[in-house]
Amino acid sequence: MDISVMLWGSLVRMGQTLIAAGPTLIVGWLVAAIFERILGRDGTYRLFGGSSWRQLPQAWLLGMLLPVCSLGVIPIMIQMRRSGISGGTILAFGLTAPLFNPISVMYGLTLSDPVAIFVFCMGSLTVITVMGLLWDWLFPGSTAPIEPLPATPYGIRRIGAVAMSMCQQAFSVSTLYIVIAVAGVGLLGFALPAGCLQRAAAQSDPLAPVTMAGISTLAYITPMIAIVQIASMFQHGNSIAASFTLLVLGAGVNLGMLVWIVRNYRWRPTLIWISCLVLLVLGLSYGMDSPLRPKGVEQADHTHAFDVYCNPFPSDATGLMQSSGRILYESLHPEEIVAGVACLFILAFGGFIAWLDPKNAWMNALISMPAKVDAPSGSRLKDVVLPPAVIAGVSFFGLVLASVVACFLYYPPVKEIRQEMHAIEAEMVGAYNRGNWENLEYWIPIQEDWSNKLVVSAYLRGQPLDRFSKLKLQVYMKKLELLEHAVEDRDLEEAKEFGRQGAAAFQRFKSAIANL
């Protein structure tokens, strides 16, 4: 492969990773700042159960409630270690938080067999529990002492301290680990030719989970992408064992996290831990493969689910700069644009603070400012001092509430989705009649995504699709897949034929859901 293709492909994959990670990076920096400046070291230690048996269960619960990815969780893990929390609990939280969030679980329940999603959740928690207990048993002396930290006073000073801490978290060593993780994604894009993983998860391939384990530890996968890929693997009859491996190792681990573990716990414990993790995941994967294998699903010849880990360009691609810009532009969504701008602002302000205030004098001055003068005698106004635990609880509840609200924003009403799908179908009709392959490559995945979102939207709003409507949607999705294959082969006649069949199937599906 041409070296320029490999380099541009690597840059594109790293850019897509940063775009996708933006929203959860902000959450990660915010939560780390709350741990540092509101809860403090002792409060964070108590939040995770201290030295009691509740450490791991509380790490699961908090991890599943926080909408962070395997990049956004790194600054939180750093604050946990500074608070004297055990290594097993930190690693359990670090694995749990990126695996599940309310949006991704809801999506998975509507796309796949709910029993399979439940088994995957229980299997993941089993892995996390065993690995957390194993770490604390093998390496009991790995807990760091609690780093001293002056208490943050209440009021506007506490708000300012959290904001400043958030910027400092962004411009700290945690960002270096995030950059290393992004470099791991770039390494995959550099080394793997376009489409080389299309047959990497075949149901009949006994080594499919092993292949997926080798790829997943370098890949970056958001919880949503992981769930979508798992659902796609179920629908196409791919290896169930490979899909579970992808979920735990792909969404839960990245190269930056591994480097952080090595840096804080040394090589030997890290190698023992990651080896045991991979072996345990593979053992569970092979054990659940046959029982969860969907009945009546014909095994697909290949899948495009893993194309995102490979180079996006074929070996003979030209116009790489323009194509790279187009791919990154198409990867942008409104929420990611806003999050990206916010990330750049937070990072820049953190760098500004580090440059002008290397000794952290601004933070010390902020938290040592005189308290607000009490209200005059006889005044009805009183300054209510909320304990740090209450502030932290409200903050976490706010994040959970934001996740619920995000579900309804991410899945618009069925009527709006139907209108979007109608407009996209019209775009595709013109594209396949003209043989406009780039337009089809752009619109088909979006239409598939809207189709899946429609199912979740109807479920969220108490009007789940009936069996008849689901069958009509399945027919339409199958026609979209056939059209996608025709586009891949650049076969104009097949594209027109499957496109017309898809348009007819879409009209039948629209009629079936006309009352929603």
N, C-alpha and C positions, 0 to 999 in steps of 0.2 A: 504494500500500500504506500502511496505517496506520503512523504513525511508531512507535507503541508496539510493534507487531508486529516492526518492523525492529530496534528496540532490544533487545527481549527475545530475539529470534532471535540477534542478535549476541552477547549475553551467554552464551547457551546454548552456542554454538559455541566461545567462548573457554574456558568452563568445561570442556567436553569435551576440549579440547586440553590443558589443564593436568592433567586426570585421566589422559589417555593418556600424557603425557610424564613422569609422576612417576618410574617405575622407571629410565628412561634418564637423567633429570636427576641422580639419585643416582650412577649410574655415571660420568657426565661430571664431576661435582665430585670424585669419588674419584680418577679418573685424573689430573685436573689437579693434585690434591694430591700424588699419587705423583710426577708429573713435577717438581713444585716442591721437595718435601721429601725425597725418596729419591734420585731420579736427579740432581736439580740441573740447572743450566743446561747444563753441559758434557755430562752423561750423556744428557740429552734430545736434545741436538744430535747426539751419536754414535748414539743409538738410531735416528734418522731418516737415517742415512747420511752425516751431515756435509755436505761439499761434493762428495761422490763421485757417480758415476752411479747409485748404489743408492738415492738419495733417493726417487724416485717409486715404485719397486717396494716399498720398505719401507713407504712411506705407504699403498699399496694393502693390503699384508698386515695391517698393524696396524689399518687402518680396517675391514677385513672381519672381523677377529677381535673387535673391541670392540662390545658390544651397546649402541650409543648411537643417538640420533635426531638430526635436524638442530638441535634445541635443546640437547641434551646435549653436542654436539660443540663448541659455542661456547666454553665455558671452557677446553677442551683446546687449541683454536686460539690462544687468548690466551697460554697458557703456551708454546706452540711459538714464537710470535713473540718472546716475551721471551727465548727461548733462542737466537735468532739464526738460526732455520731459514728457508730461502728462501720467498718468497711463493708460488711455484709448488707447492712441496711442501705447504705449509699448506693451500692451496686444494684440492689433490688429496686430501689426507686429509679435509678438510671435506666433500668431495663423496662420497668412498667410504664413510666410516663410516656415514652414515644409509641407504645404499642396500641393504646386505645384512647379514644376520647368520645364524648357523646355523639358527635357528628359522624365519625367513622363507624362506630358500632351500629348506629341507626341505618346507615347506608348498607352495611354488611348484612343486617338482618333482612333487608328487603331484596337483596341481590342473590343471596345464597340460602341454602337450607339453614333455618335458625338453629337446628340441632348441631350442625357442623360448626357454626359460629360459636355456639355455647361450648362445644368441646374444645375448640381452639382457645377460647378464653381460659377455660379450666386448665388446659395443657400448658398455656403460657404461665399462669400463676403457679403451677406445679414446678416448672423450670425455675422461676424466680425464687420461690421458697427454698428449694433444694440448694440453689447456688448461693443464696444469702446465708443459709445455715452452714453450708460447707465452708464458705470463706471464714466466717467467725470461728468455726471449729479448727480449721487448719492454721489460721493466722490470727490468733487472739490478741497479739500485741501490736496489731497494725493501726489501732485507733490513735489519731493525733490528739494531743492535748488541746483543750479549748483555748483559742487565742483571745487575749484580753481585748475588750472593746468598750469604750465609754458609752454610757447610756445616752439615748437620744431623747431630749426633752419633748414634751407634747406641744401641740399648737402648730403654728405656721413653720416653726423650725423643723418639726418632724416631717412635714410635707416637703420642705425644701431639701432636707437631708436625704429623703427617699429619691427625689428627682436627681440630686447630685450623685448619689450612689448608683443609680441606674446608669447614668452616663459613664461613671467610673467602671462599672461592670462591663460596659460595652468596649471600653478602651483599656482592657486588662489582659492578663495572660489567657483568660478563657477564650478570647477571640483568636488567639494563636492556635488553640486546639481546634476551633471551628474552621480556621483556614486549612489546617492539616486534613480535617475531614473532607473539606471541599476538594482538596488536592487528590484524595483517594478516589473521589468520583471522576476527576479528570484523568487519573491513571487508567481507570476502566475504559473511559471513552477513547483514550490513546491506544490501548492495547487490543481492544475487542473490535474487529471489523463490523460494519453495519450488518445487522440481521443474523449474526453468528449464533445467537441464542434462541432462534425460532424453534428449534427442536431440542432444547435443553431440559425440558420438563415433561418429556413424553411419559405417559402412564406405564408403558412397557419397559422403560429404561430403569433398571435397578439403581443406577448411579446418579439419577436425576437429583435426589436430595444432596448428595455429596457435591455435585457441580454447583447447586444453588448455595450451599454453605460457603464454597470458595469465593463466589461472587458477592454474596450478601454482606460479608464483613467489610468490604470496601465501598459498597453502594450506600447511597443516602436515600431513604424512603420515608415519606411522611405517612402518618397513620391512614390518611385518606387514600393515598396511592396504593398502600399495602392492601387495604381492604378491596379496592377495585381490582387489583391484580389477582387476588385470591378468588374473588367472585368470577373473574374471567377464566381462571384455571378450572374452576368447578364446571362452568358452563361449556368449556371446550374439552372436558374429559382429560385434563392434564393430571400429572402426578399430585395426589393429595399430600404425600410426604414432602415433596418439594415446596408446596405452597405453605405448609406449616414452618418449614425451615426458613423460607423467605420472610415470613411474618416476624419470627422471633429474632433472627440474626440480621435481617435487612433493616427492619424498622428500629430494632433495639440497640444495635451496635454500629459504630463507625470507626474509622481509623483515628480520628481525633480523640475519641473516648478511650481507645486502647492506649494511645500515647500518654494520656492523662493518668491512666491507671499505672502504667509503667513508671511514670515520673514520680508518683506518690507512693507506690507500693513495691517498686522494684520489678526486675525482669522475671525472676523465678515465680513468685506468686501469680503474676499476670499470666505467664505461660500455663501454669497449672490450672488457673481459673478458666481461661478461654478454651483450653483443651477439654476440660470437664463439661463446659457449657456446650460445645459443639457435639460432643459424644452424647450428652443427655438429650439434646434437641434431635439429633439423628435417631436415637433410640425411640423416642416418642413418635417421631415422624413415621418411621417404618411400622410402628405398632398401630397407628390410627389410619394408615393408608387404605387397607382393604375394607374395614368397617364403614368408613365414611365415603367410599367411592360411590358417586351418584349412579343410580341404576337407569338404564335406558339412554344414557348419553354416549353418543358415538365419539370416539377419540379423534380429535382434530389432527390433521396432518402437521400443522405447525401453529404457532401463536406469535402475535406481535406484542404480547404483554411485556416482554423483556427487552424490546428494542431501545428503551430509554437508558439502558445501562451500556449500550454499545455506541460506537461512533455513528452519528446521525447521517453521515455522507457516504455514498458508495465510493469505491476506490478510484473511479474515473470522474469524480465530480469536478465541476468547474464553477467559477464565480463564487468562491467560498466565503468571501467577506460579505457579499450581498445576501447569500443564503443564510449565513449565520445571524445577520441582523434580522432577517425575516423570521427565523425560528424563535429567536428571543422575543421579538415583538409579539408573536402569536402566543407565547407562553404567558404574557402579562394579562392579569385580570385586575379589575378596579381595586379590589382590596389589597392586592399585592403591590400595586403602584403606590398606594397610600402608605402601606407598611414599609416599602423600600425607601421612600422619601424620609419617613420617620426614623428608620434605622440609620440612614446616612447622617441625619441631623444629630441623633443621639451619639453616634460614633464620633462625629466631628466635635461636638461639645465636650465629649470625654477626652479627646485628644487635646483640646484647648486647655482644659483643666490640668491635665498631666503636664503640659508644656509650661504653663505659668505658675503652677502650684505643685511642684514635685514632692513637697513635704506634707501635703494635705492640710495646709494651714487654713484654707477656706472652710473645709468641713469642720475643723476644730473650732474655728471662730463662730460658725453657724450654730453649733450645738452648745456653745458656751455663752450665747447672747442672753441678756437679761430676759426674764420671763415677762409676759404681758402684765401690765399694771392691773390690779384687781379693780372690779367695778366700784364706783363710788358707794358710800354707805347709803342704804335705803333704795338703791337701784334694784330693779327686778331682773336685770341681766346678770346671769351667772355663767362663769366659764366652767363647763362640764369637762372633767378630765376622764377620758376613756382609757381603760387599761390596754396595754399592748396586745393582750390576747384577744380582746374585743375587736380592736382595729384589724388584727390579722385575720380573725374569723370573718369579719365583714368583707375584707379584701378577697379571701378565698371564695366566699359565697358569691361575691360579685363576678369572679372569674367563671364560676359554674353557671351563674345566671347568664353571663355573656355567651357561654357556649350554647345554652338553650336558645337564646335569641338568635345566635348565629345559625342554628339549625333552620329556623324559619326564614332567615335571610338567604341562606345558601340554597334552600329549596323553595323557590317562589310558588305562588298558587298555581294549581293545575292549568287554569285558563291562560295564565301568562306563558307557561312553558309550552302549551299547545300552540300559541301564537308564534313563539320563537321557532318551534319545530316546523311550522308551516312555512315560515319565511326561509328557513335553511333548506327545506325540501325544494322550494322554488329555485334557490341558488344552485342546488345540485342538478336539477333538471337541465338548466342551461349549460352547466359545466360538462355533464357527460354527453350532451348532444354536440358540443363543440370539441370534445376531447381535451378539455382543460384539466390536465392531471393535477396540477398544483392546487387549484381550487378544490378539487375533490379530496385531495390529501388533507387539506385544511378543514373542510366542513364535515367530513364523515365522522372523525372522532368527536367533534363537538355535538353532532346529532346523537351519537351513541350516548354521550354523557347526559344530554338533556333527557333522553329516553329513560335512563336509570334514575335521574333526579325526579322525573314525573312520578315514578312508583313511590319513592320516598315521600314526596310532597303529598300525594293522596293519602298515604298512611298517617303522616303527621296530623293531617287535618280531619281525621276520623272518617275518611271515605276511601278505604283501600280498594284497589281494583279487584273486580270479580274475576272468576276463572276465565270467562269468555274474553274479557278485555286483556288479560294477561297472555292468553294464547294469541290474540291478534298482535300484541306487542312483540311476542317472541318471533312470530312470522316476519314482522317488519325488521327486527334486529338481524334475523338470518339473511334477509335480502341485503341489508347494509353490509354485512360481512362478505357476502358474495361480490357485491360491488367493489368493496375494498380490495379483494383479491384480483378482480379484473383491472383495477387501477394499478395495482402493483405489477401486473403483467403487461400493462399498457396495451390491453386488448380492447379496441374501441367498440367492436360489435358486441362483445360480452358486456361491456360497461353499459351500453345503451339498453341491452335486454334486461340486465339485472336492475338497472336504474328504473326502467318502466315498471317492472314487477314491484320494486320497492315503493314507487309512487302509488301504485294501486293498493299495496298493503297498508301504506300510511293512511290513505283515505278510509279504508275499512277500520283501522284503529281509531281514527278521529271520530268516526260515527259511533263506535262502541263506547267512547268516553264523552260523548256530547253533553251528557247531563252533569258532568263533574265541574 
